[in-house]
Amino acid sequence: MAVQIVQPRIRGFICTNAHPAGCQANIQHQIAYIKENTSHNASGINALVVGASTGYGLASRIALTWGYGANTLGLLYERPADDRRTASAGYYNTVAFHQQAQQDGFFAESINGDAFSDEVKQEAITQLKENFGKIDILVYSIAAPRRTHPRSGDIHNSVLKPIGDSYTGKTIDLSSETVVPVTIEPANDKEIADTIAVMGGEDLEMWVDALGEAELLAPKVTVVAYTYIGSALTWAIYRDGTIGKAKDDLKQRVDVLDEKLASQYGGNAYISVNKAVVTQASAAIPVVPLYISILYDIMNAKGINEAPIGQMQRLFSEHLGPGLQPQLDSERYIRLDDRELRQDVTDAVTERWEQIDTDNFHELSDYAGYRRRFRNLFGFEVEGVDYDEAVETELTF
């Protein structure tokens, strides 16, 4: 037993600990949202969620469970607590998910390990065969900094860099909370290739092939992966940068998978383009924290902002729920970023972006909200949680 008072340890865009009660409250809030906003409750759906402990993957798992009664197998790569530090936020999120799923009578299993590895893929296949059967939906939501290739053993590290020319723009220094210029040098060919290896579509392809060979893909199976396009303000380091190249690779492979699934199972593979959200990964991308701070201030004022759980509720209730046919754009994307990219929103964001500096960025943005949401990710500053109370930190799921 490890009962202690937990206070945040934050350095810039890194939080090195997490609060179990705060993470549990976050899960409860998301579950309540789905219960209040989803009228469906189909049963018998088997879902595999690869990347199930935070962000859109976690929100997908919650939406599928409490919205559709799905049986879920979640894949995550999170740190349990030890003598020196708390568990990671994703670990506590998973503990809270399992506690509530069991209480509400939903079947759920999780595997904590490297989803890029053949060993974890085989462990998932064994779990599915023993406890689930064929899967109806595969959600792929991995945002990883590195990947050890299961065939070659090579280690690939992803980078957030422009391609071709260096980029100079504005960003928030999260330590000093000032608006500062930032210059990022362009990626070399190896960095581009490594980023594609980590964040592209090869691993998803491997998952689908492994599940197909194990005869675990159900008739009319649906595969969905997530991407981000965003406004032109972020394109230099995102859409037109190394991550954008990786997402192009993902798109190409998903289109091939769609044809394969359609011919063999009557199924489909899609990519959902989601809106910008506060995550530890996005906080590390120069420009993005400032962009999100401005964006959220504008979207909140218009009453059109959504947290990840709201996005995933909309994804499954309007596009990918049982019996639904998704609405696709001309490139076969599901567009959940429609509100972020509304012309009135992008015009307002661009206008503020040109004006913003250290002296006025608190007035021209919702940086206070950004900072709060960032800390919320780790279970801190969550409404209703008593942070002066000692909590058990060594939990299991």
N, C-alpha and C positions, 0 to 999 in steps of 0.2 A: 504494500500500500504506500502511495506517495501523495500525501495530502499537503497542499501548499497554496499560498497566495501567488497568483501569476500576474505579472505586470509585463507590458509589451517591451520587447527588445527590438527596436527598429533603427536601421541604418540606411538612409536613402530609400531605395526601392526594395530593400530586403528586410523582412521580418523573420527573425531566427527562432521565434517560439509561437505558441498558439494557446488559446484559452478554451478548454473543453466545454465549459458551460456556454460560452459565447457561440462556439460552433454549433452546439446543440440548438440554441435559440435560432440561429440562422436556418437550420434545417426545418425547424418547426414553422418558421415564417413561410418558407417555400412550400411546404406541404399544405399549409392553410390556404395559400394562394391558389393552388391547384384545386383543392376541395371547393373553394368558392367560385372558381371560374370554369370548371369543366363539368359538363353534365353527363359525359359518357362514363361507362364503367364496364367495358367488355372484359371477359375473362378468357383465360387460356392462351394468351399471347406470351411467347417466349422471346426475351430481348437480351442481347449481348451488348454491353456498353464498354467499349475500350477507351479508357480515360474517364473514369466514373466518379472521381473524388472531389472535383472542383469545377467551377465555371459552367460551361454549356453541357459538358458530359454529365455532371452531377444533376443539373437541372433537367436534363433529358430523362435520367433515371427516375427522378421524383415524378415528373409528368407522366411517364409511362406506368409507374406503379400506382399512384393515387388517382390518376385520370382514367386508366384503362385496365387496372387490375393485372398488370403484366407480372410474370415471373422474370426476375432479372439476375443475370450474372454480370457482376461488375469487375473490371480490371483496373488496378491502380498501382502506383509505385510510390508509396508513402512511408515515412519514418515513424516507427512506434516510439514511445517515450523510453528513456533510459535514466540512469542515475544523474546525468548531467543536464538534461534538457527535456522539455515537453515533447510530445509527439508533434508531427506536422499538422497543419490545419486540415488537409485532406484526409488524414487518418482519423481525426476526431469527427469530421463530417461523416465518414463511413460508419463509425461507431454509432453516431446518432441516427443515421439512416436505418441501420439494422435494428436498433432498439425500437424505433417507431413502426417499421415494417412488420416486425414480429408481433408487436402489440396489436396492430390492425389486421393481422392475419394474412399478410402477403409473403410469398416465398421469395427469398433473395439469398444469394451466395456471392462472395467476393474472393478474388485472388490478388494478393499483394506481391507484385513482382514485375520484372521488365517485360512489358508486352511486346517489345521488339524481338524477344528471344524465342527460339523454337521450343525451349522447355516450357515456357509459360503458355504458348499456344497449345502444346500437347496437354498441359494440365487443364486448360479450359475445355478442350475437347473431351477429356475424361469426365470432367464435371458435368458437361452438357449431356453426355451419354448416360451417366448414372442418375442425374437428378432433373433433367429438363426435357430432353428430346430435341427435335429440330427447332431452329430459331426462325422466328418470323421477321425480326428486325435486328439489324446490326448497326449500332451507332458508333462512329469512329471519331473520337474527340481528343487526340493526343497533341499536347504542346510541350515538346521536350527540347532541352538544350543540346542533347547529344544522343547518338545511337551507335551501339556496337552491332555491326552487320552480322547476322546469324550465319551467313555462309563464309564470308571472307575473314571475319574477325576484326576487320578494320574499324577504327573508332572515328566517327564523323561528328564534328562539332558545328552547330548552326551559328550563323552570324546575322546581325541586323545591319546591313550596309547597303548603300546605293551601288549601282552598276554603271561603269563607264566614267562618270565624273564624280568628284567630291560633292557633298551636299552641305550647305550652310543654311541654318534656320534658327528658330527660337525653341527653347525648351524651358521647363522648370527644373531648377536645381532643387531636388527634394530635400536636401539637407539644410540649405540656407533659405529655402522657399523664396527664391528670386527668379526672375525671368532672365535667362542668360543666352548668349549666342552659342551655337554648337556647330562644329564642322566635323563631318564624318568622311573619312577617306573611302574610296571605292573598293569593293571586294575584288580579290584576284580570282582566277579560274578555279582554283582548288576550293576556295571558300564558297563559291557559288555551287560547285558540285556537292560539297559536303552538306550545305544547307538543303539542297534538293534531296539528298540521301536521308536526312533526318525528317524533314517536314513535307516531303513529296508523297506520292501515292504508292510507292513500292510496298511498304509494310501492309497497307490496307489490302493490296492485291494478294499478298502472302496469306493474310487472314482469310480472305474469301476462298482462295485455293485450298487452304488446309481444311476449312469447314466443308467445302464441297467434296474433297477426297474422303472425308470422314462421314459423308452422307448426312450432314447436319443442317443443310439449308432447306427450309420448308418451301412448298409450292407458294408462288407469289411473294417470295422473300423480298424485303426492302433493305437496302443499304443506304445509309446517309452519312456524309462527312461534312465538316464545317469549314468555312473559309470567311475571309473578310476582304472587302475591296476599299470602302471608305471614300472620303472626299479627296479631291486633288491636292489638298494641303499636305497629306501624308504620303502621297504616291511615290515621291523620290526615294524614300527609305522603306516603303512597304510595297505597294502594288508594282512599282517599277524596279524594286530592289531585289535582294536575294530571297526574301520570303515570298515575294510575288512570283519569282521563278519556280520556287517549290510548289506554290499553289497552282501554277500552270501545269506542272507535272501531275499534281493530284487530279486536276480537271481532265487531262487527257486519259489518265488511267481509269477514272470513274466512268467516262464515256464508253471506254472499251468494256468495262465491267457491266455496264448497263445492257449492252448488246448481248453479252455472254449470259447474264442472268435471265434476260428476256427469252432467249432461245432455249435455255435448259430448264428454267423453273417458272417461266411466266412472271419473273420478278423484275426489279428495277434497282438502279443505283443512282443516287442524286447527290448534289452538293447544295447545302443551304448557306446562303450568304447572310451572315448575321451582323448586327450592329456593333459598334465599338462598346466594349465593356471594361470595367476596372478589374484587372487581374495582376498577379505578380509579374507575369510575362509581359503584359502590355506596359506596365510601369517601367520596365527596363528599356523600352524603345524610346529613344530621343524624339521629341516633338509630341508624342502621343499623350502623355499626361496633361500637357497644356491644351492640346486639341480637345480631349475629353472634358476637361474642366469648362471650356467655353461651350462645347456642344451640349453638355447636360444642363447648363444654366438656361440655354435657349429652349431645349426640348422640354424641360420641366415647366417653364413658363407657358409653353403651348399645350401642356398636358398630354404629351405624346411619348414621354420617355418610358423605357422598359428595362427592367433588370433581366438577367439571363432566364429566370424562371418564367417571366412574362413572354419572352421570345419563344421559349420551348413550348409553353402552353399554346401559343399561336401556331407554331410549327405542326404540332400533332392534332390540334382541333380543326385547323383549316387545310392542312396539306397531307399529312402522313398517317392520320388516325385510321382505324379499320374502316374500309369501304370508301375512303376518300381518294380522289385523283388530284395530285398536286398541281398548283398553278405554276407554270414555268415561264421564264423569259425566253428570248430568242436564242440564248446560248444554253438553254436547259438548266438554268439555275432557279432554285427557289429563293425569292428575294424577301428576307425579313429585315433588310436594311432600308426598306422603302421610306420609313419615316425619317431616318437620319439623313437620307439623300433628297428629301423634299427640297424644292428650289428655294422656298422661303427660309428653310433651315440653313442650307449651305451658303446662301447669300449673307445671312446674319452672322454665321460663324466666320466667313471670310472677312467681313467688315471689321469684326472685333479683332481678328488675328492681326490685321494691319495696324491696329491702334495699340495693342496690348504691350505693356512693359511692366517693370517691377513696381512702379508707383501706382498703377491702376489695375493690376491683374486681379486683386480681390474684388473690385467693383465690376469688372468686365467678365468674370468667370465664376464658376462655383467650385473654386479650389478647396474651400472648406469641406464641401460635400465630397469632392474627390478624395481628400485625405481621410475623411470618415469612412467612406466606402472601402478604401484600401485597408484600413485597420479592421473593418468589419470582416474582411476576408479571413482574418486570422482569429476571429472571435472577440476582438476588442471593440470597445465603444458601441456595443450592441445594446439597444434599448431593453431594459428590464433585467439586466444582469448585474449582480452585486459583485464588483471586482475587489472588494475588501474581504470577501468570504473565501476561505480556503477550499480548494476543490481537489478531487482525485484526478491525478494526471496519467496514471498507468492503467489505461483502459484497453479492452480487446473487443473485437467484433467476431 
